[in-house]
């Protein structure tokens, strides 16, 4: 389709993307900091930007989400720019290994089309579960040796547990009813309690305790999935709630000329209960 035949807003979107690509070319050529960057040096910054986007999403802060999406898009363009260059960290690779932003975008477009045969082919998939099952089967046909092979090893453990369970479900390995999952939670809780009773003070085998606790957490993640709760999001919301309440406690202590170390737990509980009413 000719550019001028596109809807005005699509033209604006494409021109904005072209502007970013142009600026990236200029910065890579002229800015000492940008010239120095490699994929390795950008990696930790990209992870940080991703977590900042996650925070903005949890706070439902649309202006901040917009800003963080821009930062991440910049990183994606930066990686593609580095990969397109000769004389960089990729210079020891053959020319066919290098790529630019067009290769990245065409690659993901091709993948989306091939992974959605119910849209671009004659496969029938009327439910989300059917789509997920088809997706996993297609990935196996593309060369993945295991359904779980696509789960990144560096994912945080809570997120990884959720992804493992989702992928196993896509392959048909899952509980039928949520009640079965809850029974598993109770079973794991009883096993943990029987083995490491909190009321007893004797020394415990920490390796075994860790294993049983991991089993309990895994079963809780499984149940959360069955009732459509993202455990990572749930825990992070609780983290943020605790931080806000604790900071209220600190503020009230300072307002009364005290530090937390100078207060009794009963005194702190007064402010904590106040915080719970508002936060």
Phi and psi in degrees as GROMACS dihedral restraints (atoms count N, CA, C in turn):
[ dihedral_restraints ]
;  ai    aj    ak    al  type     phi  dphi    fc
    3     4     5     6     1   -68.6    20    10
    4     5     6     7     1   142.7    20    10
    6     7     8     9     1   -55.0    20    10
    7     8     9    10     1   -41.7    20    10
    9    10    11    12     1   -70.1    20    10
   10    11    12    13     1   -14.1    20    10
   12    13    14    15     1   -86.4    20    10
   13    14    15    16     1    -9.7    20    10
   15    16    17    18     1   -74.4    20    10
   16    17    18    19     1   155.4    20    10
   18    19    20    21     1   -61.2    20    10
   19    20    21    22     1   148.1    20    10
   21    22    23    24     1   -53.6    20    10
   22    23    24    25     1   -42.1    20    10
   24    25    26    27     1   -67.9    20    10
   25    26    27    28     1   -35.7    20    10
   27    28    29    30     1   -65.1    20    10
   28    29    30    31     1   -38.0    20    10
   30    31    32    33     1   -60.7    20    10
   31    32    33    34     1   -42.9    20    10
   33    34    35    36     1   -62.6    20    10
   34    35    36    37     1   -40.3    20    10
   36    37    38    39     1   -63.4    20    10
   37    38    39    40     1   -45.4    20    10
   39    40    41    42     1   -66.3    20    10
   40    41    42    43     1   -38.4    20    10
   42    43    44    45     1   -67.9    20    10
   43    44    45    46     1   -36.0    20    10
   45    46    47    48     1   -64.9    20    10
   46    47    48    49     1   -40.0    20    10
   48    49    50    51     1   -67.6    20    10
   49    50    51    52     1   -40.1    20    10
   51    52    53    54     1   -62.0    20    10
   52    53    54    55     1   -38.4    20    10
   54    55    56    57     1   -61.8    20    10
   55    56    57    58     1   -42.7    20    10
   57    58    59    60     1   -63.9    20    10
   58    59    60    61     1   -43.8    20    10
   60    61    62    63     1   -61.0    20    10
   61    62    63    64     1   -39.3    20    10
   63    64    65    66     1   -66.0    20    10
   64    65    66    67     1   -45.6    20    10
   66    67    68    69     1   -62.0    20    10
   67    68    69    70     1   -39.9    20    10
   69    70    71    72     1   -61.6    20    10
   70    71    72    73     1   -41.9    20    10
   72    73    74    75     1   -59.0    20    10
   73    74    75    76     1   -44.1    20    10
   75    76    77    78     1   -67.4    20    10
   76    77    78    79     1   -43.3    20    10
   78    79    80    81     1   -66.1    20    10
   79    80    81    82     1   -41.0    20    10
   81    82    83    84     1   -64.1    20    10
   82    83    84    85     1   -30.3    20    10
   84    85    86    87     1   -86.1    20    10
   85    86    87    88     1   -29.8    20    10
   87    88    89    90     1  -117.5    20    10
   88    89    90    91     1   -25.6    20    10
   90    91    92    93     1   -91.8    20    10
   91    92    93    94     1   125.2    20    10
   93    94    95    96     1   -57.5    20    10
   94    95    96    97     1   -39.3    20    10
   96    97    98    99     1   -68.5    20    10
   97    98    99   100     1   -47.2    20    10
   99   100   101   102     1   -65.7    20    10
  100   101   102   103     1   -36.0    20    10
  102   103   104   105     1   -64.4    20    10
  103   104   105   106     1   -30.7    20    10
  105   106   107   108     1   -78.6    20    10
  106   107   108   109     1   -20.6    20    10
  108   109   110   111     1   -70.1    20    10
  109   110   111   112     1   146.6    20    10
  111   112   113   114     1  -125.8    20    10
  112   113   114   115     1   172.6    20    10
  114   115   116   117     1   -60.1    20    10
  115   116   117   118     1   -39.6    20    10
  117   118   119   120     1   -64.6    20    10
  118   119   120   121     1   -41.1    20    10
  120   121   122   123     1   -71.8    20    10
  121   122   123   124     1   -27.2    20    10
  123   124   125   126     1   -81.9    20    10
  124   125   126   127     1   -22.1    20    10
  126   127   128   129     1   -54.4    20    10
  127   128   129   130     1   -52.1    20    10
  129   130   131   132     1   -68.3    20    10
  130   131   132   133     1   -28.8    20    10
  132   133   134   135     1   -69.6    20    10
  133   134   135   136     1   -37.5    20    10
  135   136   137   138     1   -64.5    20    10
  136   137   138   139     1   -42.2    20    10
  138   139   140   141     1   -60.1    20    10
  139   140   141   142     1   -43.6    20    10
  141   142   143   144     1   -61.7    20    10
  142   143   144   145     1   -44.4    20    10
  144   145   146   147     1   -62.2    20    10
  145   146   147   148     1   -37.0    20    10
  147   148   149   150     1   -64.7    20    10
  148   149   150   151     1   -41.0    20    10
  150   151   152   153     1   -68.3    20    10
  151   152   153   154     1   -33.6    20    10
  153   154   155   156     1   -65.6    20    10
  154   155   156   157     1   -39.1    20    10
  156   157   158   159     1   -63.5    20    10
  157   158   159   160     1   -41.7    20    10
  159   160   161   162     1   -59.2    20    10
  160   161   162   163     1   -43.6    20    10
  162   163   164   165     1   -60.5    20    10
  163   164   165   166     1   -44.4    20    10
  165   166   167   168     1   -63.5    20    10
  166   167   168   169     1   -37.9    20    10
  168   169   170   171     1   -66.4    20    10
  169   170   171   172     1   -43.0    20    10
  171   172   173   174     1   -63.0    20    10
  172   173   174   175     1   -34.2    20    10
  174   175   176   177     1   -82.7    20    10
  175   176   177   178     1    -5.0    20    10
  177   178   179   180     1    54.1    20    10
  178   179   180   181     1    39.2    20    10
  180   181   182   183     1   -96.1    20    10
  181   182   183   184     1    91.6    20    10
  183   184   185   186     1   -61.5    20    10
  184   185   186   187     1   -43.0    20    10
  186   187   188   189     1   -59.5    20    10
  187   188   189   190     1   -38.2    20    10
  189   190   191   192     1   -71.3    20    10
  190   191   192   193     1   -38.1    20    10
  192   193   194   195     1   -59.8    20    10
  193   194   195   196     1   -44.8    20    10
  195   196   197   198     1   -57.8    20    10
  196   197   198   199     1   -44.4    20    10
  198   199   200   201     1   -65.3    20    10
  199   200   201   202     1   -44.6    20    10
  201   202   203   204     1   -68.9    20    10
  202   203   204   205     1   -35.1    20    10
  204   205   206   207     1   -61.5    20    10
  205   206   207   208     1   -38.4    20    10
  207   208   209   210     1   -63.7    20    10
  208   209   210   211     1   -41.8    20    10
  210   211   212   213     1   -63.0    20    10
  211   212   213   214     1   -42.4    20    10
  213   214   215   216     1   -68.3    20    10
  214   215   216   217     1   -39.1    20    10
  216   217   218   219     1   -61.6    20    10
  217   218   219   220     1   -38.3    20    10
  219   220   221   222     1   -59.4    20    10
  220   221   222   223     1   -43.0    20    10
  222   223   224   225     1   -63.0    20    10
  223   224   225   226     1   -41.5    20    10
  225   226   227   228     1   -63.3    20    10
  226   227   228   229     1   -42.5    20    10
  228   229   230   231     1   -64.8    20    10
  229   230   231   232     1   -37.5    20    10
  231   232   233   234     1   -62.9    20    10
  232   233   234   235     1   -46.8    20    10
  234   235   236   237     1   -60.1    20    10
  235   236   237   238     1   -44.2    20    10
  237   238   239   240     1   -65.4    20    10
  238   239   240   241     1   -36.2    20    10
  240   241   242   243     1   -63.9    20    10
  241   242   243   244     1   -46.8    20    10
  243   244   245   246     1   -59.8    20    10
  244   245   246   247     1   -42.3    20    10
  246   247   248   249     1   -68.1    20    10
  247   248   249   250     1   -19.8    20    10
  249   250   251   252     1   -87.4    20    10
  250   251   252   253     1   -12.0    20    10
  252   253   254   255     1   -87.2    20    10
  253   254   255   256     1   152.8    20    10
  255   256   257   258     1   -98.9    20    10
  256   257   258   259     1   158.0    20    10
  258   259   260   261     1    74.3    20    10
  259   260   261   262     1    21.8    20    10
  261   262   263   264     1  -115.0    20    10
  262   263   264   265     1  -165.5    20    10
  264   265   266   267     1   -60.3    20    10
  265   266   267   268     1   -17.7    20    10
  267   268   269   270     1   -98.2    20    10
  268   269   270   271     1     8.3    20    10
  270   271   272   273     1   -66.3    20    10
  271   272   273   274     1   -19.7    20    10
  273   274   275   276     1   -82.4    20    10
  274   275   276   277     1    -3.4    20    10
  276   277   278   279     1   -89.7    20    10
  277   278   279   280     1   158.8    20    10
  279   280   281   282     1   -70.9    20    10
  280   281   282   283     1   160.1    20    10
  282   283   284   285     1   -60.0    20    10
  283   284   285   286     1   -28.5    20    10
  285   286   287   288     1   -71.7    20    10
  286   287   288   289     1   -18.6    20    10
  288   289   290   291     1   -79.0    20    10
  289   290   291   292     1   -24.7    20    10
  291   292   293   294     1   -75.0    20    10
  292   293   294   295     1   155.2    20    10
  294   295   296   297     1  -151.3    20    10
  295   296   297   298     1   164.0    20    10
  297   298   299   300     1  -127.3    20    10
  298   299   300   301     1  -171.0    20    10
  300   301   302   303     1   -65.4    20    10
  301   302   303   304     1   -32.4    20    10
  303   304   305   306     1   -63.8    20    10
  304   305   306   307     1   -40.4    20    10
  306   307   308   309     1   -63.7    20    10
  307   308   309   310     1   -41.5    20    10
  309   310   311   312     1   -60.5    20    10
  310   311   312   313     1   -49.8    20    10
  312   313   314   315     1   -70.0    20    10
  313   314   315   316     1   -40.8    20    10
  315   316   317   318     1   -66.3    20    10
  316   317   318   319     1   -34.8    20    10
  318   319   320   321     1   -63.5    20    10
  319   320   321   322     1   -45.2    20    10
  321   322   323   324     1   -72.1    20    10
  322   323   324   325     1   -32.2    20    10
  324   325   326   327     1   -64.3    20    10
  325   326   327   328     1   -44.6    20    10
  327   328   329   330     1   -60.3    20    10
  328   329   330   331     1   -41.7    20    10
  330   331   332   333     1   -66.0    20    10
  331   332   333   334     1   -41.9    20    10
  333   334   335   336     1   -62.8    20    10
  334   335   336   337     1   -39.6    20    10
  336   337   338   339     1   -66.6    20    10
  337   338   339   340     1   -43.7    20    10
  339   340   341   342     1   -70.7    20    10
  340   341   342   343     1   -28.5    20    10
  342   343   344   345     1   -86.5    20    10
  343   344   345   346     1    -4.1    20    10
  345   346   347   348     1  -122.9    20    10
  346   347   348   349     1    60.1    20    10
  348   349   350   351     1   -65.4    20    10
  349   350   351   352     1   -17.3    20    10
  351   352   353   354     1   -75.4    20    10
  352   353   354   355     1   -12.1    20    10
  354   355   356   357     1  -106.6    20    10
  355   356   357   358     1   -44.5    20    10
  357   358   359   360     1  -106.3    20    10
  358   359   360   361     1     9.8    20    10
  360   361   362   363     1  -144.0    20    10
  361   362   363   364     1  -152.6    20    10
  363   364   365   366     1  -113.1    20    10
  364   365   366   367     1    14.6    20    10
  366   367   368   369     1   -77.8    20    10
  367   368   369   370     1   142.5    20    10
  369   370   371   372     1  -100.4    20    10
  370   371   372   373     1   128.1    20    10
  372   373   374   375     1  -149.1    20    10
  373   374   375   376     1   102.3    20    10
  375   376   377   378     1   -96.9    20    10
  376   377   378   379     1   -11.1    20    10
  378   379   380   381     1  -126.1    20    10
  379   380   381   382     1   161.5    20    10
  381   382   383   384     1   -60.0    20    10
  382   383   384   385     1   -40.1    20    10
  384   385   386   387     1   -64.7    20    10
  385   386   387   388     1   -38.6    20    10
  387   388   389   390     1   -64.8    20    10
  388   389   390   391     1   -39.3    20    10
  390   391   392   393     1   -62.5    20    10
  391   392   393   394     1   -45.7    20    10
  393   394   395   396     1   -63.3    20    10
  394   395   396   397     1   -41.6    20    10
  396   397   398   399     1   -63.2    20    10
  397   398   399   400     1   -44.2    20    10
  399   400   401   402     1   -61.5    20    10
  400   401   402   403     1   -40.7    20    10
  402   403   404   405     1   -59.0    20    10
  403   404   405   406     1   -46.8    20    10
  405   406   407   408     1   -67.4    20    10
  406   407   408   409     1   -38.3    20    10
  408   409   410   411     1   -65.8    20    10
  409   410   411   412     1   -38.8    20    10
  411   412   413   414     1   -65.4    20    10
  412   413   414   415     1   -37.6    20    10
  414   415   416   417     1   -65.3    20    10
  415   416   417   418     1   -36.3    20    10
  417   418   419   420     1   -65.6    20    10
  418   419   420   421     1   -40.0    20    10
  420   421   422   423     1   -66.3    20    10
  421   422   423   424     1   -27.2    20    10
  423   424   425   426     1   -78.1    20    10
  424   425   426   427     1    -6.7    20    10
  426   427   428   429     1   125.7    20    10
  427   428   429   430     1    -8.5    20    10
  429   430   431   432     1   -63.7    20    10
  430   431   432   433     1   130.6    20    10
  432   433   434   435     1   -81.4    20    10
  433   434   435   436     1   -21.6    20    10
  435   436   437   438     1  -139.6    20    10
  436   437   438   439     1   145.7    20    10
  438   439   440   441     1   -58.0    20    10
  439   440   441   442     1   -32.6    20    10
  441   442   443   444     1   -88.5    20    10
  442   443   444   445     1    -0.2    20    10
  444   445   446   447     1   -65.1    20    10
  445   446   447   448     1   -23.8    20    10
  447   448   449   450     1   -86.7    20    10
  448   449   450   451     1     1.8    20    10
  450   451   452   453     1   -82.7    20    10
  451   452   453   454     1   115.4    20    10
  453   454   455   456     1   -59.9    20    10
  454   455   456   457     1   135.0    20    10
  456   457   458   459     1   -66.5    20    10
  457   458   459   460     1   -24.5    20    10
  459   460   461   462     1   -90.8    20    10
  460   461   462   463     1     4.7    20    10
  462   463   464   465     1   -61.9    20    10
  463   464   465   466     1   145.2    20    10
  465   466   467   468     1   -56.2    20    10
  466   467   468   469     1   144.5    20    10
  468   469   470   471     1   -57.0    20    10
  469   470   471   472     1   -38.5    20    10
  471   472   473   474     1   -66.8    20    10
  472   473   474   475     1   -43.4    20    10
  474   475   476   477     1   -66.0    20    10
  475   476   477   478     1   -41.0    20    10
  477   478   479   480     1   -62.0    20    10
  478   479   480   481     1   -41.4    20    10
  480   481   482   483     1   -59.2    20    10
  481   482   483   484     1   -43.1    20    10
  483   484   485   486     1   -63.3    20    10
  484   485   486   487     1   -45.0    20    10
  486   487   488   489     1   -67.1    20    10
  487   488   489   490     1   -39.7    20    10
  489   490   491   492     1   -59.1    20    10
  490   491   492   493     1   -46.2    20    10
  492   493   494   495     1   -67.2    20    10
  493   494   495   496     1   -38.8    20    10
  495   496   497   498     1   -63.5    20    10
  496   497   498   499     1   -42.1    20    10
  498   499   500   501     1   -69.7    20    10
  499   500   501   502     1   -37.8    20    10
  501   502   503   504     1   -63.6    20    10
  502   503   504   505     1   -39.0    20    10
  504   505   506   507     1   -63.1    20    10
  505   506   507   508     1   -38.8    20    10
  507   508   509   510     1   -62.2    20    10
  508   509   510   511     1   -24.2    20    10
  510   511   512   513     1   -93.1    20    10
  511   512   513   514     1     3.1    20    10
  513   514   515   516     1    91.2    20    10
  514   515   516   517     1     5.5    20    10
  516   517   518   519     1   -99.8    20    10
  517   518   519   520     1    96.4    20    10
  519   520   521   522     1  -165.4    20    10
  520   521   522   523     1   165.4    20    10
  522   523   524   525     1   -70.6    20    10
  523   524   525   526     1   157.6    20    10
  525   526   527   528     1   -86.6    20    10
  526   527   528   529     1   -41.4    20    10
  528   529   530   531     1  -126.5    20    10
  529   530   531   532     1   148.6    20    10
  531   532   533   534     1   -65.9    20    10
  532   533   534   535     1   -26.6    20    10
  534   535   536   537     1   -62.2    20    10
  535   536   537   538     1   -35.8    20    10
  537   538   539   540     1   -63.2    20    10
  538   539   540   541     1   -38.3    20    10
  540   541   542   543     1   -68.9    20    10
  541   542   543   544     1   -41.1    20    10
  543   544   545   546     1   -64.7    20    10
  544   545   546   547     1   -37.0    20    10
  546   547   548   549     1   -61.8    20    10
  547   548   549   550     1   -35.7    20    10
  549   550   551   552     1   -67.0    20    10
  550   551   552   553     1   -38.9    20    10
  552   553   554   555     1   -59.8    20    10
  553   554   555   556     1   -48.0    20    10
  555   556   557   558     1   -63.5    20    10
  556   557   558   559     1   -37.8    20    10
  558   559   560   561     1   -62.6    20    10
  559   560   561   562     1   -45.7    20    10
  561   562   563   564     1   -66.1    20    10
  562   563   564   565     1   -37.4    20    10
  564   565   566   567     1   -63.4    20    10
  565   566   567   568     1   -43.7    20    10
  567   568   569   570     1   -65.1    20    10
  568   569   570   571     1   -39.8    20    10
  570   571   572   573     1   -62.8    20    10
  571   572   573   574     1   -42.7    20    10
  573   574   575   576     1   -65.9    20    10
  574   575   576   577     1   -43.9    20    10
  576   577   578   579     1   -65.4    20    10
  577   578   579   580     1   -41.8    20    10
  579   580   581   582     1   -64.8    20    10
  580   581   582   583     1   -34.6    20    10
  582   583   584   585     1   -86.1    20    10
  583   584   585   586     1   -33.8    20    10
  585   586   587   588     1  -135.3    20    10
  586   587   588   589     1    61.5    20    10
  588   589   590   591     1   -57.7    20    10
  589   590   591   592     1   122.4    20    10
  591   592   593   594     1   -64.1    20    10
  592   593   594   595     1   -20.5    20    10
  594   595   596   597     1   -80.1    20    10
  595   596   597   598     1   -17.5    20    10
  597   598   599   600     1   -91.6    20    10
  598   599   600   601     1   146.5    20    10
  600   601   602   603     1  -107.1    20    10
  601   602   603   604     1     4.6    20    10
  603   604   605   606     1   -71.2    20    10
  604   605   606   607     1   158.4    20    10
  606   607   608   609     1   -63.5    20    10
  607   608   609   610     1   138.0    20    10
  609   610   611   612     1  -109.5    20    10
  610   611   612   613     1   160.9    20    10
  612   613   614   615     1   -81.9    20    10
  613   614   615   616     1   104.1    20    10
  615   616   617   618     1   -66.2    20    10
  616   617   618   619     1   -33.3    20    10
  618   619   620   621     1   -65.4    20    10
  619   620   621   622     1   -44.4    20    10
  621   622   623   624     1   -69.0    20    10
  622   623   624   625     1   -39.3    20    10
  624   625   626   627     1   -61.8    20    10
  625   626   627   628     1   -42.2    20    10
  627   628   629   630     1   -61.9    20    10
  628   629   630   631     1   -42.3    20    10
  630   631   632   633     1   -62.4    20    10
  631   632   633   634     1   -44.7    20    10
  633   634   635   636     1   -67.1    20    10
  634   635   636   637     1   -38.4    20    10
  636   637   638   639     1   -66.3    20    10
  637   638   639   640     1   -38.9    20    10
  639   640   641   642     1   -61.0    20    10
  640   641   642   643     1   -41.3    20    10
  642   643   644   645     1   -61.3    20    10
  643   644   645   646     1   -40.2    20    10
  645   646   647   648     1   -65.1    20    10
  646   647   648   649     1   -45.7    20    10
  648   649   650   651     1   -62.4    20    10
  649   650   651   652     1   -41.3    20    10
  651   652   653   654     1   -61.8    20    10
  652   653   654   655     1   -40.4    20    10
  654   655   656   657     1   -69.5    20    10
  655   656   657   658     1   -34.5    20    10
  657   658   659   660     1   -67.3    20    10
  658   659   660   661     1   -40.4    20    10
  660   661   662   663     1   -60.5    20    10
  661   662   663   664     1   -40.5    20    10
  663   664   665   666     1   -61.5    20    10
  664   665   666   667     1   -44.1    20    10
  666   667   668   669     1   -66.8    20    10
  667   668   669   670     1   -40.4    20    10
  669   670   671   672     1   -57.3    20    10
  670   671   672   673     1   -41.0    20    10
  672   673   674   675     1   -61.4    20    10
  673   674   675   676     1   -38.6    20    10
  675   676   677   678     1   -69.3    20    10
  676   677   678   679     1   -26.6    20    10
  678   679   680   681     1  -106.1    20    10
  679   680   681   682     1    19.7    20    10
  681   682   683   684     1    60.9    20    10
  682   683   684   685     1    43.8    20    10
  684   685   686   687     1  -115.0    20    10
  685   686   687   688     1   129.2    20    10
  687   688   689   690     1   -83.9    20    10
  688   689   690   691     1   113.0    20    10
  690   691   692   693     1   -63.5    20    10
  691   692   693   694     1   -33.7    20    10
  693   694   695   696     1   -64.6    20    10
  694   695   696   697     1   -45.3    20    10
  696   697   698   699     1   -64.5    20    10
  697   698   699   700     1   -43.1    20    10
  699   700   701   702     1   -60.7    20    10
  700   701   702   703     1   -46.2    20    10
  702   703   704   705     1   -67.9    20    10
  703   704   705   706     1   -39.2    20    10
  705   706   707   708     1   -66.8    20    10
  706   707   708   709     1   -36.1    20    10
  708   709   710   711     1   -63.7    20    10
  709   710   711   712     1   -39.0    20    10
  711   712   713   714     1   -66.8    20    10
  712   713   714   715     1   -39.7    20    10
  714   715   716   717     1   -57.1    20    10
  715   716   717   718     1   -48.4    20    10
  717   718   719   720     1   -64.7    20    10
  718   719   720   721     1   -38.4    20    10
  720   721   722   723     1   -64.1    20    10
  721   722   723   724     1   -43.3    20    10
  723   724   725   726     1   -62.9    20    10
  724   725   726   727     1   -43.0    20    10
  726   727   728   729     1   -59.1    20    10
  727   728   729   730     1   -45.8    20    10
  729   730   731   732     1   -64.2    20    10
  730   731   732   733     1   -41.5    20    10
  732   733   734   735     1   -67.7    20    10
  733   734   735   736     1   -39.9    20    10
  735   736   737   738     1   -67.2    20    10
  736   737   738   739     1   -38.7    20    10
  738   739   740   741     1   -66.7    20    10
  739   740   741   742     1   -33.8    20    10
  741   742   743   744     1   -62.4    20    10
  742   743   744   745     1   -43.1    20    10
  744   745   746   747     1   -58.5    20    10
  745   746   747   748     1   -44.7    20    10
  747   748   749   750     1   -64.4    20    10
  748   749   750   751     1   -42.0    20    10
  750   751   752   753     1   -62.7    20    10
  751   752   753   754     1   -43.7    20    10
  753   754   755   756     1   -67.0    20    10
  754   755   756   757     1   -36.3    20    10
  756   757   758   759     1   -63.5    20    10
  757   758   759   760     1   -46.1    20    10
  759   760   761   762     1   -62.9    20    10
  760   761   762   763     1   -39.4    20    10
  762   763   764   765     1   -62.2    20    10
  763   764   765   766     1   -25.1    20    10
  765   766   767   768     1  -101.3    20    10
  766   767   768   769     1    15.2    20    10
  768   769   770   771     1    70.5    20    10
  769   770   771   772     1    28.3    20    10
  771   772   773   774     1  -127.1    20    10
  772   773   774   775     1   162.0    20    10
  774   775   776   777     1  -108.0    20    10
  775   776   777   778     1   161.5    20    10
  777   778   779   780     1   -61.1    20    10
  778   779   780   781     1   -33.6    20    10
  780   781   782   783     1   -64.9    20    10
  781   782   783   784     1   -21.1    20    10
  783   784   785   786     1   -91.6    20    10
  784   785   786   787     1    -2.9    20    10
  786   787   788   789     1  -105.2    20    10
  787   788   789   790     1   151.5    20    10
  789   790   791   792     1   -82.1    20    10
  790   791   792   793     1   163.3    20    10
  792   793   794   795     1   -62.6    20    10
  793   794   795   796     1   -35.3    20    10
  795   796   797   798     1   -63.7    20    10
  796   797   798   799     1   -39.8    20    10
  798   799   800   801     1   -65.9    20    10
  799   800   801   802     1   -41.3    20    10
  801   802   803   804     1   -66.2    20    10
  802   803   804   805     1   -35.0    20    10
  804   805   806   807     1   -61.3    20    10
  805   806   807   808     1   -31.0    20    10
  807   808   809   810     1   -60.6    20    10
  808   809   810   811     1   -49.5    20    10
  810   811   812   813     1   -69.4    20    10
  811   812   813   814     1   -35.7    20    10
  813   814   815   816     1   -62.2    20    10
  814   815   816   817     1   -42.5    20    10
  816   817   818   819     1   -67.8    20    10
  817   818   819   820     1   -31.9    20    10
  819   820   821   822     1   -64.4    20    10
  820   821   822   823     1   -43.4    20    10
  822   823   824   825     1   -62.9    20    10
  823   824   825   826     1   -37.0    20    10
  825   826   827   828     1   -64.4    20    10
  826   827   828   829     1   -24.9    20    10
  828   829   830   831     1   -72.3    20    10
  829   830   831   832     1   -29.7    20    10
  831   832   833   834     1  -109.8    20    10
  832   833   834   835     1   -19.6    20    10
